[in-house]
């Protein structure tokens, strides 16, 4: 796991020394992503520089150092991630007479992409973000893994084109001037994160999950040669289970999951696993212990003096599976920690579970460098309670009326149920008031989300899974895990997001995901029941959020008044101050207070206070202020 950067000096304004200092300053802004090694590469004729910070996982020798090239190629690669099927790819390349000097997964990339053919991305099974620079052609291939586990940001103005693993790297570009994007701000207020291709800044975009861009700098300016998606998760299973023996389906899932887990155990450094009280992490650990016979260190944290903590259930699972279990019981101060975490985030993320993920990663890193997790199980297999509740309401008009006050259930749409406060942080009317109108780009995104839910022939379960796998998972869940773990130089691997497991999950029937009225992740729980007591499958889902005894309403409202309503409030400058004041004061009673609503506002304000001075965009159009790739990347989703 690493940090990557690259920059092209479009006007050749920097001297060679200045170019090197710039790219290495960008690189070293992310030293937590790669504390073990660092290097850089300059193509002075093209004004291009690449750099890399390394967290050594496979091949700890200098032969794994990046940026990396391959014998006989003109390609230089800076790469972040893990290619889990690299050994098979390496064997194929070796038969073509390519020579390898080390044994890292990075070494296959210069050969595999020697011609910058993006179709070769389909051969990769892993999590990754990389830039491949072809010196002879002056072309750059940027790519990101199928589900967006690894970040990849792109900046462009008239002077520089740059890419990086984290936003703060761009702050080292000379003369940088960034503006807050109103559309991104609206999206953050709606859902607590900003999904690709947008970022909080108008001149910075994200490469989308499962997407690539091939850019030419042959004439000194970036020109896109090719762009698009090579992967998308589109559940296409039927509403009813097909006439296949359920035991055969379960065995197919077992086989795919064993392969996915085994691929993720390759490591030259200590490896362990996160273990909560839930099904997903327990199943992954069970496969490691019972199917692969591996000894394993497992890690969980608990919170003192609260029933919300899962550490006792995690301990029970660890004892049942005979792992070397490590647990730490904490009594965190959420008010102190929110300020620390917000200051370290590269991009605002309003998920309150950032805090426990940060603490768990710090604990695990004291023992291991790699952790296996159960991330992705809910999106792949239909595990969220909001899926269950929406489906129950959709099939029961009386429930729909009681839950949402819908007087005419026959005229309702699935989005009316799902895109309520069970999915949104703030509803569209509130965000419109805060911004003095909904920006056009954010309004279009809202319409897209609703269209995915309302105008699709697939069963409703599959529409919700697709929506979350495309937006919520990469924008909130995986971003949270990546940023919080990498702040501690810990690599996290997610076998439930393996390409082969995802392919299986995409063909599940609605019945295999949900059994009315309360059953979720049906087939996954059936498999887990082979390793764990069946009654554990139906334990109440607690999630991995901030325990209520880590904060008090009075503390958070006091902090909100001090920060959000202060004269020097950054958010108050971006939003309607009167509407913001009403919103904060409306949260100040136990009946109206919501940690899930006030927390994202505090994170955003604290994050803004830790950024260099920024100004608001005057126009909300998604591509205003951006050009070239940054302007076009907003259309990659194929809406």
Residue, then its C-alpha position, 0 to 999 in steps of 0.5 A: x500500500x502506497x502513496x502515488x503522485x505525478x505532475x506534468x509542467x505544461x508550460x515548462x516553467x519549472x527548472x529540473x530542480x524545482x520540478x523534482x522538489x515539487x513532486x517530492x514535496x507532493x509525495x512526502x505530504x503522504x508519508x503515512x501511506x508509505x513510511x518504508x521507502x520513497x523515490x521519484x522519476x523525471x522525464x525532463x524532455x516532457x516536463x513530467x515527474x512521478x513519485x512514490x511512497x512505499x509501504x512494503x508488503x510484498x518483496x521488501x527489498x529495493x527491487x520493489x521500489x517505485x516508480x518502476x520500469x521493466x526491461x525493454x519497455x518505455x513505461x514508468x509506473x507509480x502504483x498503489x495497491x495489491x494485484x492479487x492474481x499477479x503470480x498468474x499474470x507474471x507466469x504468462x508474461x514470463x512465457x513471453x520472455x519478459x524478465x523479472x528481477x524481484x517478486x513484487x506484484x508491481x513488477x507485472x505492470x510495466x510489462x502488462x501496460x507496455x502499450x498502455x492498453x486499457x483493456x488489460x485492466x480486465x486482467x487485474x484482480x485487486x485494489x489499485x490506483x496507478x499512473x503509467x507514463x509512456x516516455x516515448x509517446x508522452x502518454x499517461x494511463x490513469x486507472x482505479x480498481x473496480x470498487x474504488x478501494x484506492x483513491x486517485x485524484x486529478x488536478x488540472x489548470x493552465x499550468x499543471x496537470x497532476x494526480x495523487x492519492x490524496x488531496x493535500x498533495x496538490x497543496x505543494x503545487x506552486x501558485x495553487x488556487x482551489x475553489x469549493x465546488x457548490x455541487x459537491x458541497x450540496x452532495x456532501x450535505x445530502x449524503x455526508x460524502x462526495x462521490x466520484x467524479x466530483x471532489x470538494x474542489x472544482x478543479x480536482x476530480x476523482x477517477x471513478x471506480x472501475x474507470x480509466x483515462x488515457x491522456x496524451x501530452x504530445x503537443x504539450x497539453x493534455x488531450x484525452x485519447x480514450x476514457x471509460x469504464x472497464x467494470x461496473x457492478x450491475x446486479x442482474x439476478x431474478x426476483x425469484x430463486x432459479x431452479x438450482x439446488x441451494x446447496x450447489x449455490x452455497x458451495x459455489x459461493x464457498x469455493x469463490x470465497x476461499x479463493x478470494x481469501x487465499x489470494x489476500x493472504x500473500x504477504x511478506x509482513x505480519x497479517x491479521x484480521x479485523x473481527x466484529x460481532x457481525x457475519x461478514x468479518x466472522x465468515x472471512x475469519x472462519x474461512x481462514x481458520x477452517x478452510x485454509x488452516x491458517x493461524x490468525x491474529x484477530x483484532x477488535x475494539x470495544x467501548x466501556x460502559x455501553x451495550x452498543x459495543x460488539x467486543x463481547x460478540x467478537x470475543x465469542x467468535x474468536x474463541x469459537x474459531x480459535x484465533x489469537x484474539x486481541x481486544x482493546x476496551x476504550x472510553x473515547x472522547x468523541x469531541x476531542x477525537x472529531x477535531x483530530x480526525x477532521x484535521x487529518x482527513x484528506x477529503x471531508x467524510x461525515x461518517x461517524x464510524x471514521x472514529x472507531x475505524x481510526x482507533x481499530x486501525x491504530x490498535x491493529x497496526x501495533x501488531x500487524x501491517x496487513x488486516x483482512x476485513x469484511x467490507x462489502x458484504x452488505x452491498x454485495x449480498x443485501x445486508x443493510x437494514x434499510x434494504x429490509x425496511x424498504x422492501x417490507x414497506x414496498x410490499x405493504x401499503x399500510x407500513x408505507x403509510x405509517x412509516x412515511x405518511x404516504x396517503x396514496x401508496x399506489x402513487x409512490x415510488x421506491x425512491x420515496x421510501x429509500x431516499x428518506x432519512x434512512x439514506x440521506x443525511x439532510x433532505x433536499x428541501x433542507x439543503x436547498x434552503x442552506x444553499x439558497x437553491x439546489x445547484x444544477x449538478x447536484x439536482x442532476x445527481x439526485x435525479x439519477x439516484x431516483x431514476x436508478x431506483x424507480x425506472x429499472x426492470x431489476x428487482x428492487x433489492x438489486x437496484x438498492x445494491x447497485x446504488x450503494x455499490x456505485x456511490x455509498x460504498x466507494x464514497x463513504x465506506x471504502x474511503x473511510x477504511x482507506x483513509x483511517x487505516x492509511x493514517x496508521x500505515x495499515x493495509x486493509x484487504x476485502x475478500x468480499x469485494x473480490x471480482x469473482x465473488x462480486x460476479x457471483x453476487x451480481x447474479x443472486x436472486x432477490x430471495x437469496x438476499x432477502x427472506x421476508x420480513x427480517x432476513x438479510x444476506x440470506x445466502x451469506x448467512x447460510x454459508x456462515x452457519x456452516x462454521x458458526x452457530x446458526x443462532x448467531x446469524x440473527x443477532x441484532x446488527x449494531x454496526x460500527x458507529x460512535x458509541x453514545x457514551x463517547x459524546x453528549x448532546x450538550x457537548x456537540x451542540x455547544x461545539x456546533x454553536x462555537x464553530x458553525x455559528x461563530x463569526x469566523x465560521x467557514x460553513x456560514x460563509x458558504x451557506x445561508x447563515x440564518x438557515x444554518x443557525x435555525x438548523x443548529x438550534x433545531x438540533x438542540x432538544x433530545x427529540x430533534x437531535x441526531x448525531x448522524x446530522x450534526x456530526x457531518x457538519x462539524x467534520x466539514x467545518x473542522x476540515x475547512x478550517x484546516x485547509x489553506x484559504x479557499x473561495x466559493x465558486x460563483x457558478x454551480x455548473x459542474x465543470x466551471x473552472x476546470x478544463x481538459x480532463x477535469x471537465x470531461x471526467x464528470x461525464x464518465x459515468x455514462x449518465 
